[in-house]
């Protein structure tokens, strides 16, 4: 360790204490490897315990000319919250997990969230008030942070919500001269200096009259009209959409976000869930158009699964379904963390095979019966395409009228679920997201790798079900399609056959997807897997002109000033 690094660590320890500065490779290890993608090196992990400590940490790190990586739950899927190789500077990770306060504002229709606050904690906070957050499936179950969702324009299953978005935030940036600045765009009067602002917010030393009535948006309130335009050639939502890039929203770690102010939403009193199955992709598209054009209120969610995904999830997602069923969503972050910790331990032992813990988890789950309901299994056998559709209670008759009219000319099987059937169906849909990953881990010797793509189709795209050209088909052994159907956002996982270069196959897939007018990524953000398109790259450079934060995302330059 050279003298400058020793001095840096000494200064950081004065601010956060020795126990909150991690320096050993063993302690740093969980922070430098992503949830699905991404792995690099860092010289330290700093864990500030207050907003003021976070600011003081930045005051030390910015002049030290290090790459700063902001990280909360580290649940990103494209490696955007971990260091990456070949940076021209040492990297330091700042973990914000300890900064997890949530302030409900008067009338409870808005809240302020600190950078480490999780979606799960927000759900628990809002539930007694009859309100819900932007996202209530998937990310919330793996412990994802609220701020992380905003920074990455994360979407989700709820049709009316659109991407996580706000124009109200408190953040730090480094300007073109290398000067650190704190910007209060929360529209809450918290004082003038950084110390005043951060201390008053931390201690909730502000009154109702300090919270300004504002015209700024605290959610994408226009989305429920936007998504209904089924004639538009533009996708409904995607990460590079400049209409939803605003300061913290879509910043992807190019700012240090201290807090965001967001809307909450009324929890539906009653809902009804249907499983709609068909062999006709055209019929499912006709249903999508009819729902978006004619239903008075949009459905709560509309989740698509191909029959292959149901089969895959039954085989390779059963452990996840069992944990959710018997222990609930609260334990999922711990479940995933335990698996990662045990896997690191096993890798250090001689003669241990790769992915031992995933193999054991999968084998133990097989001791239990299938968690896919008998009805869904029968539908999977009979039909190729399946739509899990949840609507508000008052819209049931409207939907039934649409289905009755369509079934004069289309073959749609409709299963009206009771509460238990609906719960089982949603467990299946959630577990689908990790099933392909486990499949690849347990079959890695038989393939070249997994490609997980996240695409947004144009709203007017009627040929939504992908038909790969033969030149690509011959390189892929399996493909698994699922997604947010009314938004036309799809997660498409491909297992590349052994003997082919996954990166070359990925390039060919993306070229093919380009011909369909699609945008990508749709909601997982570019991380280190996708090239940032011009609007997105320009936004990153404007937010962080010195390339101090998260260098290299979007496959951009990792050097100072992007040189």
Secondary structure, DSSP 8 states (H G I E B T S, - for coil): --HHHHHHHHHHHHHH-GGGEE-SHHHHHHHHB-SSS-B---SEEE--SSHHHHHHHHHHHTTTT-EEEEESS---SSSTTS--SS-SS-EEEEE-TT---EEE-TTSSEEEEETT-BHHHHHHHHHTTTEE-S--SSGGGGT-BHHHHHHTT---SBTTT-S---S-EEEEEE-TTS-EEEEE-SSB---SSHHHHHHHHHTT---GGGB----S-SS-TTHHHHTT-TT-SSBS--TT-GGG-BTTBT-TTSSEEEEEEEE-EE--S-EEEEEEEES-HHHHHHHHHHHHHH-SS--SEEEEEEHHHHHHHHHHSHHHHHHHHHH-GGGHHHHHHHHHHHHHHHHTSTT--TTHHHHHHHHHHTTS---S-HHHHHHHHH-SEEEEEEEEGGGHHHHHHHHHHHTTTS--EEEE--HHHHHHHHHHHHHHHHHHHHHHHHTGGGEEEEEEEEEE-BTT-S--S----HHHHTTEEEEEEEEETTTTEEEEEEEEETTS-HHHHHHHHHHHHHHTT-EE-SSS--TTTS---HHHHHHHHHH-TT--BSTTGGG---SGGG-
